[in-house]
Amino acid sequence: ASLSRSSYPEYWYEAGTSGSSDATGQYSLVTLTGSVSFTATPPAPLPITSLSGVTVSMDQTQDISIPPASAVSGHVLGYGDAGAPGVTVAVYDSSTSSLVSYTTTDSTGAYSLAIGSGTYLFRVSANTTSALLPSGYWYYQRYDVAISGATTLDFDLPLVKVTGTVTDSNGAPVSGVSVNASLSRSSYPEYWYEAGTS
């Protein structure tokens, strides 16, 4: 459980307190009063479950129901529609921004994870020197993805190759020049960020 609460002249912040459920499913933890966010992380394949905005003002019971897991799988495709290995696929709850699950693509660019039904933000990212992907750190986000059962979700990254010649003011080629490109692009429900590729 975590919270942040302000009631001037006082301010409360709790990064997170935790406890584990026993064989009967019972858990217990101590938290500050306020509007609390709960995150329940069960063993795989059950999905992480988040509850936000739970008002806690006294000792109370807060039951948490873990929904059935939905399999989400697909491919991350890089330049030339080739499978992109070693790319992180992270899933965040759209309402709380809490990390729900993440995995890394295999050698063919395939990924698979289990999450509950809901609406999510998917972030695909890497820090790489692969010829199939931008070099350096980049990420691609897709907002408001509704999941309700087994889902195939592919990420065909909008990549192109740019080539050219660097010349001086006289038109003579110049060698050894480092060329860098960076961008930030938003076209809801997608967002793309590239720190710089060279």
N, C-alpha and C positions, 0 to 999 in steps of 0.2 A: 504494500500500500504506500502511496506517496501523496503529498499535498503541499500546497502553497496557499497561505491565507494572510490577509492583511486587514486589520481592524485598528486604525490609527488610534493611539500611538504604538500599537503592538504589531508584530509581524511574525508569522510562523512559517517555517520551511522544514520539510522532512523529505530527504532524498529517497527514502524507501525503507520500510520495516518489513520483515518477512517471517513466515512460519510455514511449516509443511503439514499437509494433511496426513493423518494416521490411517491404519487399515480400515477404519470405519468411515473415512472421508472427513473427519473432524479436524479443524485447524483453529488456532488461536494466535492472536498477535496484539500488541499494544501500539496504538497510534495516537496522534494528536487529534483534537476535535477540529471539525471543519468539513469542507467538501473534499472527499477522498477519492482517489483513483485506485482501483484494485486490478492487478494483473495476475491471473492464475496460469502457471506454466506446468502442464501435466506431462507425463512421459509420452513419447511418440507412440502411435501416430495421432493422438488426440491434439486438437489445435489449442494454441494459447488463447485465452479469453480475457477481455478487458471490460471493466465496468468503470465509468467515470461519473463524477458529479454526485457521488453517494454522500449524503449529509450524515455525519457522525457527530452527535452532540452528547452522547452518554454510552455506557456499556450497551451493546446491542448485538443481535445476530445478523450476519450478512451471508446468506447462502449464495453460492456461485454454481451455476449449471454449465457444465462443459458440453457444447453442442457436438454432434457427430462431425467427423472430419470430412472435408471434401478434397479430393485429389485435384491439384492444379499442376499441369505439366505443359511443356512446350519446348521451343527452341529459341535461342538468341542467335540471330543471323547477322553476320558482319558484312564487310565489303564483298561484293560479288555474290551475295546470298549464301556464303559459306558459314557453316556452324562455328560459333565463336567460343572456344574453350576458356575456362578460368574466369568467367564473368560472374559477379555476384548478383543474385536476384533476391531482393529484400521486399517484404510485404509489411505495410503499416496500416493500422486501423484508421480509416478516414476521419472518424469523429474525434479520436483522442491523440492521433499521431504516434501511438505506441507501436514499437516494433512487434510484429506478430510472429514472423518466421523469416528465415533466409536460407539460401543454399548457394552452391556454386555450380556452374555448368560443367558438364563432362567434356571429354575430348571431341565430341560431335556437336557441342553447343546445347545439348539437352539438359533440362532441369525438371525436377519434380518435388513438390512439397504438399503438406496437408494443412488446410486452414478451415475454420468454420464458415458457415454462410454469412455473408455480410458485404459491405462496400469497402474497398481497399485502395490504397495507393501502392503501385508497384514501382520500385526503383531498380534499374539495371545499371551496374557500374563496374568500372575496372580502373586499374592504374597499370598500364601495360605498354609494351613496345611491339606488340603483335602487328603484322602487316595487314591483318583483317580489321583492325580497330584503330581509332585515333591513339597516337602515342601520348603518354602522360595520363593524368586523371580526368575522367569524364563520367557523367551519368545521364540517364534518360529516365524520365518519369511518366507514368500514365496514371491519371487521377480517376477516382470514382468508378473503379472496376467492380461490378456486381458479381458475386460468386454465390451460387446456390446449387451445389452438386458438382459432380466431376466436370472439370473445365479444361479445355485446351487453349492456352494463351501463348502465342508466339510474339516475339519482338524482332521485327525486321528493321534493323537500325537504318536510318536514312543517311547512308554514307556514300560519298563520291570521292574520287581521286582528283587532285589538282596538280598539274605539272606546269612548268614554265622555265624560263631562262633568266638568270640574273646578269645584267650588263651594267657597265659604267656609263657615264654621260656620252661617251664616244661610241657606244654600242659594242664594246669589247666584252666578252664573257668574263665574269668574276667568280673565281672558285673559292670554296671555304666559307661561303655565306650561310649562316643559320637562318632559316625561314620558319616562322612560327605563326600559327593561326589559332585564334580563340573565338568562342561565341557563347551566347546565351539566347535561347530561342523559346518562345512560348506560343503554343497554338492549342488552347484548351480542347481536349483534356490531356494534352501532352506537353512535356517540358524537357528541353535538352540543354545540358551545360557541358562545356569543354574548356578546361583550364588552359590548355594550350597544346597543340600538336606540332611536331616539327619533323 
